[in-house]
Amino acid sequence: MLVRYGNADDSDRCCELLGYLFDQEAEFFPDPETQQKGLEMIFNNPDSGTVFVCEERQSRVITGMVILLYTVSTALGKKVALLEDMIVDPAFRLQGIGNMLIEHALSHAASKGIERVTLLTDLDNTDAHRFYETNGFVRSGMIVFRKKISTNE
C-alpha cells in the first residue's frame, strides 16, 4: 500500500469512498455531484486543504482517503487543521490502511507547522472513537453546533 497526495484524477473513486462514509453518518448523505464539487474546491486550491489517498501498489486501486482542511486558531496563534472524510473501503478494512492514512496526514501536518488537528465523529460511532484514540487523539469537551446558511447560488 502507498499513501500519496490525491488529485483530480482520483475524484470518481474518492466520491465512491465518500458514499460509503456518508451512508454510515447520521447527518450527511451521499450525493456524488456535491461531493465532486467539494473535492474540486480542494484540488483547485491547495492552500485550503490536502486530500490523501491510499492505493494498492500493483492494482493502483484506491482503498481509502482522508482530507486535511487548513485554518488558523486564535487561541493558539498557530495554523491548525480539520481532519475530514476519513474512510477506508469496507473490502479493505482491518489491514492497517486507516492507520497509514492518519500517520501520513499527521506527519504532513507537522511538516507544515500545523499545531493541532481536530476531527468530528458521530456520537454513537464507538469504532471510530477507539480508532482515533488509538492514534493519539483525545476527546474534547467541546460540543458541536451547526447552522446552515442559505445562499443564492
C-alpha positions as CSV (number, residue, x, y, z in Angstrom):
1,M,0.0,0.0,0.0
2,L,1.1,3.5,-0.8
3,V,-0.3,6.8,0.7
4,R,0.0,9.7,-1.7
5,Y,-1.5,13.1,-2.5
6,G,-4.8,12.8,-4.2
7,N,-5.6,14.7,-7.4
8,A,-8.5,15.5,-9.7
9,D,-7.9,12.1,-11.5
10,D,-8.9,10.4,-8.2
11,S,-12.2,12.3,-7.9
12,D,-14.5,9.5,-9.1
13,R,-13.1,6.9,-6.7
14,C,-13.0,9.5,-3.8
15,C,-16.7,10.2,-4.4
16,E,-17.3,6.5,-4.2
17,L,-15.5,6.3,-0.9
18,L,-17.4,9.3,0.4
19,G,-20.6,7.4,-0.5
20,Y,-19.5,4.7,2.0
21,L,-18.8,7.3,4.6
22,F,-22.0,9.3,4.2
23,D,-24.1,6.1,4.2
24,Q,-22.9,5.5,7.8
25,E,-23.1,9.0,9.1
26,A,-26.3,10.3,10.7
27,E,-26.1,14.0,9.5
28,F,-24.9,13.5,5.9
29,F,-26.0,11.6,2.8
30,P,-24.1,10.6,-0.4
31,D,-24.5,13.0,-3.4
32,P,-21.7,12.4,-5.8
33,E,-22.3,15.7,-7.7
34,T,-22.0,17.7,-4.4
35,Q,-19.0,15.6,-3.2
36,Q,-17.3,16.2,-6.6
37,K,-17.8,20.0,-6.2
38,G,-16.2,19.8,-2.7
39,L,-13.2,17.8,-3.9
40,E,-12.7,20.2,-6.9
41,M,-12.6,23.1,-4.4
42,I,-9.8,21.4,-2.5
43,F,-7.9,20.2,-5.6
44,N,-8.1,23.6,-7.2
45,N,-7.0,25.5,-4.0
46,P,-4.2,23.5,-2.2
47,D,-4.0,26.3,0.4
48,S,-7.4,25.2,1.6
49,G,-6.6,21.6,2.2
50,T,-5.0,18.3,1.1
51,V,-6.5,15.1,0.0
52,F,-4.5,11.9,0.8
53,V,-5.4,8.6,-0.8
54,C,-4.1,5.1,-0.1
55,E,-3.7,2.8,-3.1
56,E,-2.5,-0.8,-3.7
57,R,0.8,-0.6,-5.5
58,Q,0.1,-3.3,-8.1
59,S,-3.5,-2.6,-9.0
60,R,-3.5,1.1,-8.2
61,V,-7.0,0.7,-6.7
62,I,-7.6,3.5,-4.1
63,T,-8.5,1.8,-0.9
64,G,-9.0,4.8,1.4
65,M,-8.8,8.5,1.8
66,V,-8.5,11.3,4.3
67,I,-8.6,15.1,4.0
68,L,-6.9,17.9,6.0
69,L,-8.5,21.3,5.8
70,Y,-6.4,24.3,7.0
71,T,-7.4,27.2,9.2
72,V,-6.0,29.3,12.0
73,S,-6.5,29.1,15.7
74,T,-6.5,32.5,17.5
75,A,-6.4,30.5,20.8
76,L,-3.1,29.0,19.8
77,G,-1.9,31.8,17.4
78,K,-0.9,29.0,15.0
79,K,-2.1,27.1,12.0
80,V,-4.4,24.2,12.7
81,A,-6.3,21.6,10.6
82,L,-9.6,19.8,10.5
83,L,-9.3,16.1,9.6
84,E,-12.3,15.3,7.4
85,D,-13.6,12.4,5.4
86,M,-11.5,9.6,6.8
87,I,-12.7,6.4,5.1
88,V,-11.4,3.0,4.1
89,D,-13.3,0.9,1.6
90,P,-15.1,-1.8,3.6
91,A,-13.4,-4.5,1.4
92,F,-10.0,-3.3,2.6
93,R,-10.6,-2.7,6.3
94,L,-8.5,-4.2,9.1
95,Q,-5.4,-4.1,7.0
96,G,-3.8,-1.0,8.7
97,I,-4.8,1.4,5.9
98,G,-6.6,3.8,8.3
99,N,-3.5,3.9,10.5
100,M,-1.3,4.6,7.4
101,L,-3.6,7.4,6.3
102,I,-3.7,9.0,9.7
103,E,0.0,8.7,10.2
104,H,0.7,10.2,6.8
105,A,-1.7,13.1,7.4
106,L,-0.3,13.9,10.8
107,S,3.3,13.8,9.5
108,H,2.3,16.1,6.7
109,A,0.5,18.5,9.2
110,A,3.7,18.6,11.4
111,S,5.8,19.4,8.3
112,K,3.5,22.4,7.5
113,G,3.7,23.7,11.1
114,I,0.2,22.7,12.0
115,E,-0.2,22.9,15.8
116,R,-3.4,20.9,16.2
117,V,-5.7,18.6,14.2
118,T,-9.4,18.4,15.1
119,L,-12.0,16.0,13.9
120,L,-15.6,15.1,14.4
121,T,-17.3,11.7,14.6
122,D,-20.9,10.6,15.1
123,L,-21.7,10.3,18.8
124,D,-22.5,6.6,18.6
125,N,-19.6,5.6,16.3
126,T,-17.6,3.9,19.0
127,D,-15.4,2.1,16.5
128,A,-14.2,5.4,15.1
129,H,-13.7,6.7,18.7
130,R,-11.5,3.8,19.5
131,F,-9.6,4.2,16.2
132,Y,-8.8,7.8,16.8
133,E,-7.9,7.3,20.5
134,T,-5.5,4.5,19.4
135,N,-4.0,7.1,17.0
136,G,-3.3,9.6,19.8
137,F,-6.5,11.8,19.6
138,V,-8.2,12.8,22.8
139,R,-11.8,13.5,23.3
140,S,-12.7,17.2,23.7
141,G,-15.3,18.7,26.0
142,M,-16.5,21.0,23.2
143,I,-19.9,20.5,21.7
144,V,-20.6,21.0,18.0
145,F,-23.3,23.4,16.8
146,R,-24.1,24.0,13.2
147,K,-26.3,26.4,11.3
148,K,-26.9,26.1,7.6
149,I,-26.5,29.4,5.8
150,S,-28.7,29.8,2.7
151,T,-27.0,31.3,-0.3
152,N,-28.4,32.3,-3.7
153,E,-26.0,30.0,-5.7
